[in-house]
Every structure is written in C-alpha cells, then in structure tokens.
C-alpha cells in the first residue's frame, strides 16, 4: 500500500460533485449560474444580458 496516500478533503469532494452537476447543465443554464453567483447580477439583469424573459 502506498504510504503517501491522502484521503480527499471534504471540500474536494464537494468541488468534484459541483463540477459533475455543472457538466449536466445546458449552456444557458450554466450562463445563468455564472452571472448570478459569479457576477452577482439579479434576475432582471440576467434576463436582459441573455435576451430572455424573466419567469
């Protein structure tokens, strides 16, 4: 057994799960998340940016 093995950190597991979930989204869904969480835009700003109606 490899003595240098390190168990994954909990945050690494969460990160991997988020990446897997993001890869299942279509392009527009991914853009909405990026604009909302990454750029801190509100729903109206996102709708305007993506030229879609706000539901």
Predicted model as a PDB file, atoms N, CA, C, CB and O in Angstrom, pLDDT in the B-factor column:
MODEL        1                                                                  
ATOM      1  N   UNK A   1       0.846  -1.183   0.000  1.00 53.00           N  
ATOM      2  CA  UNK A   1       0.000   0.000   0.000  1.00 53.00           C  
ATOM      3  C   UNK A   1       0.893   1.249   0.000  1.00 53.00           C  
ATOM      4  CB  UNK A   1      -0.964  -0.003   1.232  1.00 53.00           C  
ATOM      5  O   UNK A   1       1.914   1.298   0.686  1.00 53.00           O  
ATOM      6  N   UNK A   2       0.502   2.215  -0.752  1.00 61.00           N  
ATOM      7  CA  UNK A   2       1.261   3.467  -0.855  1.00 61.00           C  
ATOM      8  C   UNK A   2       1.138   4.244   0.445  1.00 61.00           C  
ATOM      9  CB  UNK A   2       0.763   4.326  -2.050  1.00 61.00           C  
ATOM     10  O   UNK A   2       0.031   4.562   0.879  1.00 61.00           O  
ATOM     11  N   UNK A   3       2.242   4.544   1.054  1.00 75.00           N  
ATOM     12  CA  UNK A   3       2.231   5.260   2.343  1.00 75.00           C  
ATOM     13  C   UNK A   3       1.976   6.755   2.176  1.00 75.00           C  
ATOM     14  CB  UNK A   3       3.554   5.050   3.070  1.00 75.00           C  
ATOM     15  O   UNK A   3       1.706   7.442   3.161  1.00 75.00           O  
ATOM     16  N   UNK A   4       2.056   7.267   0.967  1.00 78.00           N  
ATOM     17  CA  UNK A   4       1.841   8.694   0.726  1.00 78.00           C  
ATOM     18  C   UNK A   4       0.401   9.023   0.349  1.00 78.00           C  
ATOM     19  CB  UNK A   4       2.766   9.172  -0.364  1.00 78.00           C  
ATOM     20  O   UNK A   4       0.090  10.163   0.005  1.00 78.00           O  
ATOM     21  N   UNK A   5      -0.467   8.036   0.414  1.00 74.00           N  
ATOM     22  CA  UNK A   5      -1.872   8.251   0.069  1.00 74.00           C  
ATOM     23  C   UNK A   5      -2.506   9.229   1.046  1.00 74.00           C  
ATOM     24  CB  UNK A   5      -2.646   6.917   0.067  1.00 74.00           C  
ATOM     25  O   UNK A   5      -2.317   9.134   2.259  1.00 74.00           O  
ATOM     26  N   UNK A   6      -3.268  10.177   0.487  1.00 77.00           N  
ATOM     27  CA  UNK A   6      -4.012  11.122   1.320  1.00 77.00           C  
ATOM     28  C   UNK A   6      -5.470  11.043   0.927  1.00 77.00           C  
ATOM     29  CB  UNK A   6      -3.468  12.579   1.167  1.00 77.00           C  
ATOM     30  O   UNK A   6      -5.809  11.135  -0.253  1.00 77.00           O  
ATOM     31  N   UNK A   7      -6.323  10.873   1.899  1.00 76.00           N  
ATOM     32  CA  UNK A   7      -7.763  10.851   1.633  1.00 76.00           C  
ATOM     33  C   UNK A   7      -8.187  12.216   1.113  1.00 76.00           C  
ATOM     34  CB  UNK A   7      -8.571  10.471   2.915  1.00 76.00           C  
ATOM     35  O   UNK A   7      -7.631  13.233   1.528  1.00 76.00           O  
ATOM     36  N   UNK A   8      -9.168  12.254   0.206  1.00 77.00           N  
ATOM     37  CA  UNK A   8      -9.616  13.549  -0.308  1.00 77.00           C  
ATOM     38  C   UNK A   8     -10.232  14.398   0.801  1.00 77.00           C  
ATOM     39  CB  UNK A   8     -10.628  13.353  -1.443  1.00 77.00           C  
ATOM     40  O   UNK A   8     -10.900  13.885   1.699  1.00 77.00           O  
ATOM     41  N   UNK A   9     -10.000  15.666   0.720  1.00 86.00           N  
ATOM     42  CA  UNK A   9     -10.573  16.614   1.665  1.00 86.00           C  
ATOM     43  C   UNK A   9     -12.043  16.785   1.314  1.00 86.00           C  
ATOM     44  CB  UNK A   9      -9.815  17.987   1.638  1.00 86.00           C  
ATOM     45  O   UNK A   9     -12.416  16.727   0.142  1.00 86.00           O  
ATOM     46  N   UNK A  10     -12.871  16.994   2.320  1.00 89.00           N  
ATOM     47  CA  UNK A  10     -14.312  17.138   2.116  1.00 89.00           C  
ATOM     48  C   UNK A  10     -14.624  18.193   1.054  1.00 89.00           C  
ATOM     49  CB  UNK A  10     -14.999  17.503   3.434  1.00 89.00           C  
ATOM     50  O   UNK A  10     -15.500  17.983   0.216  1.00 89.00           O  
ATOM     51  N   UNK A  11     -13.923  19.315   1.081  1.00 90.00           N  
ATOM     52  CA  UNK A  11     -14.171  20.376   0.104  1.00 90.00           C  
ATOM     53  C   UNK A  11     -13.822  19.916  -1.310  1.00 90.00           C  
ATOM     54  CB  UNK A  11     -13.365  21.629   0.462  1.00 90.00           C  
ATOM     55  O   UNK A  11     -14.437  20.376  -2.272  1.00 90.00           O  
ATOM     56  N   UNK A  12     -12.837  19.009  -1.454  1.00 89.00           N  
ATOM     57  CA  UNK A  12     -12.505  18.457  -2.759  1.00 89.00           C  
ATOM     58  C   UNK A  12     -13.659  17.621  -3.305  1.00 89.00           C  
ATOM     59  CB  UNK A  12     -11.232  17.613  -2.671  1.00 89.00           C  
ATOM     60  O   UNK A  12     -13.944  17.650  -4.502  1.00 89.00           O  
ATOM     61  N   UNK A  13     -14.318  16.879  -2.421  1.00 91.00           N  
ATOM     62  CA  UNK A  13     -15.452  16.054  -2.831  1.00 91.00           C  
ATOM     63  C   UNK A  13     -16.630  16.921  -3.264  1.00 91.00           C  
ATOM     64  CB  UNK A  13     -15.875  15.121  -1.689  1.00 91.00           C  
ATOM     65  O   UNK A  13     -17.312  16.613  -4.241  1.00 91.00           O  
ATOM     66  N   UNK A  14     -16.860  17.992  -2.538  1.00 93.00           N  
ATOM     67  CA  UNK A  14     -17.940  18.923  -2.903  1.00 93.00           C  
ATOM     68  C   UNK A  14     -17.626  19.567  -4.246  1.00 93.00           C  
ATOM     69  CB  UNK A  14     -18.132  20.015  -1.810  1.00 93.00           C  
ATOM     70  O   UNK A  14     -18.498  19.666  -5.109  1.00 93.00           O  
ATOM     71  N   UNK A  15     -16.402  19.997  -4.419  1.00 92.00           N  
ATOM     72  CA  UNK A  15     -15.982  20.620  -5.678  1.00 92.00           C  
ATOM     73  C   UNK A  15     -16.187  19.652  -6.842  1.00 92.00           C  
ATOM     74  CB  UNK A  15     -14.499  21.062  -5.601  1.00 92.00           C  
ATOM     75  O   UNK A  15     -16.704  20.052  -7.885  1.00 92.00           O  
ATOM     76  N   UNK A  16     -15.800  18.410  -6.686  1.00 93.00           N  
ATOM     77  CA  UNK A  16     -15.964  17.418  -7.742  1.00 93.00           C  
ATOM     78  C   UNK A  16     -17.439  17.189  -8.057  1.00 93.00           C  
ATOM     79  CB  UNK A  16     -15.300  16.100  -7.341  1.00 93.00           C  
ATOM     80  O   UNK A  16     -17.804  17.033  -9.222  1.00 93.00           O  
ATOM     81  N   UNK A  17     -18.287  17.168  -7.034  1.00 95.00           N  
ATOM     82  CA  UNK A  17     -19.726  16.990  -7.239  1.00 95.00           C  
ATOM     83  C   UNK A  17     -20.323  18.185  -7.979  1.00 95.00           C  
ATOM     84  CB  UNK A  17     -20.441  16.792  -5.892  1.00 95.00           C  
ATOM     85  O   UNK A  17     -21.176  18.013  -8.850  1.00 95.00           O  
ATOM     86  N   UNK A  18     -19.880  19.390  -7.638  1.00 92.00           N  
ATOM     87  CA  UNK A  18     -20.375  20.582  -8.323  1.00 92.00           C  
ATOM     88  C   UNK A  18     -19.962  20.596  -9.793  1.00 92.00           C  
ATOM     89  CB  UNK A  18     -19.862  21.841  -7.626  1.00 92.00           C  
ATOM     90  O   UNK A  18     -20.755  20.968 -10.658  1.00 92.00           O  
ATOM     91  N   UNK A  19     -18.745  20.199 -10.071  1.00 94.00           N  
ATOM     92  CA  UNK A  19     -18.266  20.135 -11.456  1.00 94.00           C  
ATOM     93  C   UNK A  19     -19.103  19.123 -12.242  1.00 94.00           C  
ATOM     94  CB  UNK A  19     -16.754  19.750 -11.505  1.00 94.00           C  
ATOM     95  O   UNK A  19     -19.510  19.393 -13.372  1.00 94.00           O  
ATOM     96  N   UNK A  20     -19.355  17.966 -11.644  1.00 96.00           N  
ATOM     97  CA  UNK A  20     -20.155  16.938 -12.324  1.00 96.00           C  
ATOM     98  C   UNK A  20     -21.569  17.451 -12.592  1.00 96.00           C  
ATOM     99  CB  UNK A  20     -20.208  15.641 -11.481  1.00 96.00           C  
ATOM    100  O   UNK A  20     -22.118  17.217 -13.668  1.00 96.00           O  
ATOM    101  N   UNK A  21     -22.163  18.147 -11.621  1.00 96.00           N  
ATOM    102  CA  UNK A  21     -23.509  18.689 -11.793  1.00 96.00           C  
ATOM    103  C   UNK A  21     -23.521  19.781 -12.861  1.00 96.00           C  
ATOM    104  CB  UNK A  21     -24.039  19.242 -10.461  1.00 96.00           C  
ATOM    105  O   UNK A  21     -24.439  19.840 -13.679  1.00 96.00           O  
ATOM    106  N   UNK A  22     -22.514  20.639 -12.855  1.00 94.00           N  
ATOM    107  CA  UNK A  22     -22.439  21.720 -13.841  1.00 94.00           C  
ATOM    108  C   UNK A  22     -22.321  21.161 -15.254  1.00 94.00           C  
ATOM    109  CB  UNK A  22     -21.248  22.642 -13.538  1.00 94.00           C  
ATOM    110  O   UNK A  22     -22.875  21.731 -16.193  1.00 94.00           O  
ATOM    111  N   UNK A  23     -21.618  20.073 -15.410  1.00 95.00           N  
ATOM    112  CA  UNK A  23     -21.434  19.475 -16.731  1.00 95.00           C  
ATOM    113  C   UNK A  23     -22.737  18.914 -17.300  1.00 95.00           C  
ATOM    114  CB  UNK A  23     -20.391  18.375 -16.661  1.00 95.00           C  
ATOM    115  O   UNK A  23     -22.836  18.679 -18.504  1.00 95.00           O  
ATOM    116  N   UNK A  24     -23.724  18.701 -16.450  1.00 97.00           N  
ATOM    117  CA  UNK A  24     -25.025  18.200 -16.905  1.00 97.00           C  
ATOM    118  C   UNK A  24     -25.956  19.325 -17.360  1.00 97.00           C  
ATOM    119  CB  UNK A  24     -25.692  17.405 -15.793  1.00 97.00           C  
ATOM    120  O   UNK A  24     -27.000  19.064 -17.959  1.00 97.00           O  
ATOM    121  N   UNK A  25     -25.582  20.570 -17.079  1.00 97.00           N  
ATOM    122  CA  UNK A  25     -26.412  21.708 -17.447  1.00 97.00           C  
ATOM    123  C   UNK A  25     -26.199  22.079 -18.911  1.00 97.00           C  
ATOM    124  CB  UNK A  25     -26.107  22.908 -16.545  1.00 97.00           C  
ATOM    125  O   UNK A  25     -25.129  21.856 -19.477  1.00 97.00           O  
ATOM    126  N   UNK A  26     -27.243  22.651 -19.511  1.00 97.00           N  
ATOM    127  CA  UNK A  26     -27.038  23.165 -20.859  1.00 97.00           C  
ATOM    128  C   UNK A  26     -26.329  24.521 -20.759  1.00 97.00           C  
ATOM    129  CB  UNK A  26     -28.401  23.293 -21.629  1.00 97.00           C  
ATOM    130  O   UNK A  26     -26.154  25.061 -19.666  1.00 97.00           O  
ATOM    131  N   UNK A  27     -25.933  25.050 -21.889  1.00 95.00           N  
ATOM    132  CA  UNK A  27     -25.129  26.271 -21.927  1.00 95.00           C  
ATOM    133  C   UNK A  27     -25.824  27.443 -21.244  1.00 95.00           C  
ATOM    134  CB  UNK A  27     -24.809  26.635 -23.361  1.00 95.00           C  
ATOM    135  O   UNK A  27     -25.201  28.169 -20.470  1.00 95.00           O  
ATOM    136  N   UNK A  28     -27.110  27.631 -21.526  1.00 95.00           N  
ATOM    137  CA  UNK A  28     -27.818  28.775 -20.958  1.00 95.00           C  
ATOM    138  C   UNK A  28     -27.959  28.644 -19.441  1.00 95.00           C  
ATOM    139  CB  UNK A  28     -29.199  28.917 -21.604  1.00 95.00           C  
ATOM    140  O   UNK A  28     -27.829  29.637 -18.725  1.00 95.00           O  
ATOM    141  N   UNK A  29     -28.220  27.448 -18.946  1.00 96.00           N  
ATOM    142  CA  UNK A  29     -28.322  27.242 -17.500  1.00 96.00           C  
ATOM    143  C   UNK A  29     -26.982  27.553 -16.831  1.00 96.00           C  
ATOM    144  CB  UNK A  29     -28.762  25.788 -17.182  1.00 96.00           C  
ATOM    145  O   UNK A  29     -26.941  28.156 -15.759  1.00 96.00           O  
ATOM    146  N   UNK A  30     -25.903  27.142 -17.466  1.00 95.00           N  
ATOM    147  CA  UNK A  30     -24.561  27.411 -16.936  1.00 95.00           C  
ATOM    148  C   UNK A  30     -24.286  28.917 -16.912  1.00 95.00           C  
ATOM    149  CB  UNK A  30     -23.486  26.683 -17.782  1.00 95.00           C  
ATOM    150  O   UNK A  30     -23.701  29.434 -15.961  1.00 95.00           O  
ATOM    151  N   UNK A  31     -24.713  29.614 -17.969  1.00 96.00           N  
ATOM    152  CA  UNK A  31     -24.521  31.069 -18.026  1.00 96.00           C  
ATOM    153  C   UNK A  31     -25.305  31.764 -16.912  1.00 96.00           C  
ATOM    154  CB  UNK A  31     -24.955  31.618 -19.403  1.00 96.00           C  
ATOM    155  O   UNK A  31     -24.801  32.695 -16.285  1.00 96.00           O  
ATOM    156  N   UNK A  32     -26.523  31.319 -16.669  1.00 96.00           N  
ATOM    157  CA  UNK A  32     -27.333  31.920 -15.608  1.00 96.00           C  
ATOM    158  C   UNK A  32     -26.623  31.783 -14.264  1.00 96.00           C  
ATOM    159  CB  UNK A  32     -28.732  31.262 -15.547  1.00 96.00           C  
ATOM    160  O   UNK A  32     -26.547  32.752 -13.509  1.00 96.00           O  
ATOM    161  N   UNK A  33     -26.113  30.618 -13.960  1.00 95.00           N  
ATOM    162  CA  UNK A  33     -25.393  30.424 -12.691  1.00 95.00           C  
ATOM    163  C   UNK A  33     -24.150  31.297 -12.610  1.00 95.00           C  
ATOM    164  CB  UNK A  33     -25.001  28.957 -12.521  1.00 95.00           C  
ATOM    165  O   UNK A  33     -23.862  31.875 -11.562  1.00 95.00           O  
ATOM    166  N   UNK A  34     -23.411  31.395 -13.715  1.00 95.00           N  
ATOM    167  CA  UNK A  34     -22.204  32.219 -13.720  1.00 95.00           C  
ATOM    168  C   UNK A  34     -22.534  33.698 -13.504  1.00 95.00           C  
ATOM    169  CB  UNK A  34     -21.448  32.038 -15.039  1.00 95.00           C  
ATOM    170  O   UNK A  34     -21.838  34.401 -12.772  1.00 95.00           O  
ATOM    171  N   UNK A  35     -23.604  34.154 -14.151  1.00 97.00           N  
ATOM    172  CA  UNK A  35     -23.987  35.559 -13.997  1.00 97.00           C  
ATOM    173  C   UNK A  35     -24.534  35.839 -12.596  1.00 97.00           C  
ATOM    174  CB  UNK A  35     -25.030  35.941 -15.052  1.00 97.00           C  
ATOM    175  O   UNK A  35     -24.256  36.893 -12.023  1.00 97.00           O  
ATOM    176  N   UNK A  36     -25.300  34.915 -12.050  1.00 97.00           N  
ATOM    177  CA  UNK A  36     -25.903  35.133 -10.739  1.00 97.00           C  
ATOM    178  C   UNK A  36     -24.867  35.040  -9.614  1.00 97.00           C  
ATOM    179  CB  UNK A  36     -27.019  34.121 -10.504  1.00 97.00           C  
ATOM    180  O   UNK A  36     -24.770  35.938  -8.778  1.00 97.00           O  
ATOM    181  N   UNK A  37     -24.101  33.956  -9.598  1.00 94.00           N  
ATOM    182  CA  UNK A  37     -23.157  33.753  -8.498  1.00 94.00           C  
ATOM    183  C   UNK A  37     -21.795  34.392  -8.760  1.00 94.00           C  
ATOM    184  CB  UNK A  37     -22.979  32.275  -8.244  1.00 94.00           C  
ATOM    185  O   UNK A  37     -21.163  34.897  -7.832  1.00 94.00           O  
ATOM    186  N   UNK A  38     -21.340  34.376  -9.996  1.00 96.00           N  
ATOM    187  CA  UNK A  38     -20.025  34.920 -10.305  1.00 96.00           C  
ATOM    188  C   UNK A  38     -20.020  36.424 -10.471  1.00 96.00           C  
ATOM    189  CB  UNK A  38     -19.499  34.290 -11.540  1.00 96.00           C  
ATOM    190  O   UNK A  38     -19.132  37.109  -9.964  1.00 96.00           O  
ATOM    191  N   UNK A  39     -21.021  36.941 -11.188  1.00 97.00           N  
ATOM    192  CA  UNK A  39     -21.065  38.381 -11.476  1.00 97.00           C  
ATOM    193  C   UNK A  39     -22.058  39.131 -10.593  1.00 97.00           C  
ATOM    194  CB  UNK A  39     -21.419  38.604 -12.930  1.00 97.00           C  
ATOM    195  O   UNK A  39     -22.180  40.353 -10.679  1.00 97.00           O  
ATOM    196  N   UNK A  40     -22.766  38.385  -9.742  1.00 97.00           N  
ATOM    197  CA  UNK A  40     -23.708  38.980  -8.763  1.00 97.00           C  
ATOM    198  C   UNK A  40     -24.820  39.789  -9.433  1.00 97.00           C  
ATOM    199  CB  UNK A  40     -22.948  39.882  -7.786  1.00 97.00           C  
ATOM    200  O   UNK A  40     -25.260  40.806  -8.897  1.00 97.00           O  
ATOM    201  N   UNK A  41     -25.275  39.333 -10.610  1.00 97.00           N  
ATOM    202  CA  UNK A  41     -26.381  40.014 -11.269  1.00 97.00           C  
ATOM    203  C   UNK A  41     -27.701  39.494 -10.707  1.00 97.00           C  
ATOM    204  CB  UNK A  41     -26.318  39.813 -12.806  1.00 97.00           C  
ATOM    205  O   UNK A  41     -27.796  38.349 -10.267  1.00 97.00           O  
ATOM    206  N   UNK A  42     -28.721  40.358 -10.730  1.00 97.00           N  
ATOM    207  CA  UNK A  42     -30.039  39.899 -10.288  1.00 97.00           C  
ATOM    208  C   UNK A  42     -30.776  39.277 -11.479  1.00 97.00           C  
ATOM    209  CB  UNK A  42     -30.868  41.078  -9.672  1.00 97.00           C  
ATOM    210  O   UNK A  42     -30.266  39.276 -12.599  1.00 97.00           O  
ATOM    211  N   UNK A  43     -31.981  38.749 -11.229  1.00 96.00           N  
ATOM    212  CA  UNK A  43     -32.716  38.045 -12.280  1.00 96.00           C  
ATOM    213  C   UNK A  43     -33.019  38.934 -13.477  1.00 96.00           C  
ATOM    214  CB  UNK A  43     -34.006  37.492 -11.725  1.00 96.00           C  
ATOM    215  O   UNK A  43     -32.900  38.494 -14.621  1.00 96.00           O  
ATOM    216  N   UNK A  44     -33.402  40.160 -13.231  1.00 96.00           N  
ATOM    217  CA  UNK A  44     -33.721  41.072 -14.332  1.00 96.00           C  
ATOM    218  C   UNK A  44     -32.482  41.363 -15.180  1.00 96.00           C  
ATOM    219  CB  UNK A  44     -34.307  42.384 -13.787  1.00 96.00           C  
ATOM    220  O   UNK A  44     -32.559  41.373 -16.408  1.00 96.00           O  
ATOM    221  N   UNK A  45     -31.358  41.597 -14.536  1.00 97.00           N  
ATOM    222  CA  UNK A  45     -30.115  41.859 -15.262  1.00 97.00           C  
ATOM    223  C   UNK A  45     -29.697  40.649 -16.093  1.00 97.00           C  
ATOM    224  CB  UNK A  45     -28.996  42.238 -14.284  1.00 97.00           C  
ATOM    225  O   UNK A  45     -29.218  40.795 -17.218  1.00 97.00           O  
ATOM    226  N   UNK A  46     -29.879  39.462 -15.537  1.00 96.00           N  
ATOM    227  CA  UNK A  46     -29.532  38.235 -16.260  1.00 96.00           C  
ATOM    228  C   UNK A  46     -30.428  38.077 -17.481  1.00 96.00           C  
ATOM    229  CB  UNK A  46     -29.656  36.998 -15.338  1.00 96.00           C  
ATOM    230  O   UNK A  46     -29.954  37.762 -18.572  1.00 96.00           O  
ATOM    231  N   UNK A  47     -31.727  38.298 -17.292  1.00 96.00           N  
ATOM    232  CA  UNK A  47     -32.670  38.189 -18.404  1.00 96.00           C  
ATOM    233  C   UNK A  47     -32.302  39.162 -19.520  1.00 96.00           C  
ATOM    234  CB  UNK A  47     -34.104  38.453 -17.920  1.00 96.00           C  
ATOM    235  O   UNK A  47     -32.341  38.807 -20.698  1.00 96.00           O  
ATOM    236  N   UNK A  48     -31.951  40.371 -19.150  1.00 96.00           N  
ATOM    237  CA  UNK A  48     -31.544  41.376 -20.142  1.00 96.00           C  
ATOM    238  C   UNK A  48     -30.253  40.939 -20.845  1.00 96.00           C  
ATOM    239  CB  UNK A  48     -31.345  42.763 -19.467  1.00 96.00           C  
ATOM    240  O   UNK A  48     -30.158  41.007 -22.071  1.00 96.00           O  
ATOM    241  N   UNK A  49     -29.286  40.500 -20.083  1.00 96.00           N  
ATOM    242  CA  UNK A  49     -27.987  40.086 -20.626  1.00 96.00           C  
ATOM    243  C   UNK A  49     -28.142  38.933 -21.616  1.00 96.00           C  
ATOM    244  CB  UNK A  49     -27.040  39.676 -19.488  1.00 96.00           C  
ATOM    245  O   UNK A  49     -27.475  38.901 -22.650  1.00 96.00           O  
ATOM    246  N   UNK A  50     -29.029  37.984 -21.292  1.00 96.00           N  
ATOM    247  CA  UNK A  50     -29.183  36.791 -22.142  1.00 96.00           C  
ATOM    248  C   UNK A  50     -30.326  36.929 -23.139  1.00 96.00           C  
ATOM    249  CB  UNK A  50     -29.415  35.563 -21.279  1.00 96.00           C  
ATOM    250  O   UNK A  50     -30.600  36.012 -23.914  1.00 96.00           O  
ATOM    251  N   UNK A  51     -30.994  38.092 -23.113  1.00 95.00           N  
ATOM    252  CA  UNK A  51     -32.113  38.358 -24.007  1.00 95.00           C  
ATOM    253  C   UNK A  51     -33.206  37.286 -23.893  1.00 95.00           C  
ATOM    254  CB  UNK A  51     -31.618  38.445 -25.445  1.00 95.00           C  
ATOM    255  O   UNK A  51     -33.678  36.732 -24.885  1.00 95.00           O  
ATOM    256  N   UNK A  52     -33.584  37.021 -22.631  1.00 93.00           N  
ATOM    257  CA  UNK A  52     -34.645  36.060 -22.346  1.00 93.00           C  
ATOM    258  C   UNK A  52     -35.665  36.720 -21.428  1.00 93.00           C  
ATOM    259  CB  UNK A  52     -34.073  34.760 -21.701  1.00 93.00           C  
ATOM    260  O   UNK A  52     -35.387  37.759 -20.830  1.00 93.00           O  
ATOM    261  N   UNK A  53     -36.849  36.115 -21.316  1.00 89.00           N  
ATOM    262  CA  UNK A  53     -37.870  36.664 -20.415  1.00 89.00           C  
ATOM    263  C   UNK A  53     -37.641  36.098 -19.023  1.00 89.00           C  
ATOM    264  CB  UNK A  53     -39.317  36.334 -20.919  1.00 89.00           C  
ATOM    265  O   UNK A  53     -37.203  34.960 -18.856  1.00 89.00           O  
ATOM    266  N   UNK A  54     -37.944  36.909 -18.047  1.00 81.00           N  
ATOM    267  CA  UNK A  54     -37.786  36.512 -16.652  1.00 81.00           C  
ATOM    268  C   UNK A  54     -39.044  35.761 -16.241  1.00 81.00           C  
ATOM    269  CB  UNK A  54     -37.532  37.753 -15.723  1.00 81.00           C  
ATOM    270  O   UNK A  54     -40.154  36.258 -16.435  1.00 81.00           O  
ATOM    271  N   UNK A  55     -38.882  34.567 -15.675  1.00 73.00           N  
ATOM    272  CA  UNK A  55     -40.057  33.794 -15.266  1.00 73.00           C  
ATOM    273  C   UNK A  55     -40.271  33.846 -13.779  1.00 73.00           C  
ATOM    274  CB  UNK A  55     -39.928  32.360 -15.707  1.00 73.00           C  
ATOM    275  O   UNK A  55     -41.219  33.248 -13.271  1.00 73.00           O  
TER     276      UNK A  55                                                      
ENDMDL                                                                          
END                                                                             
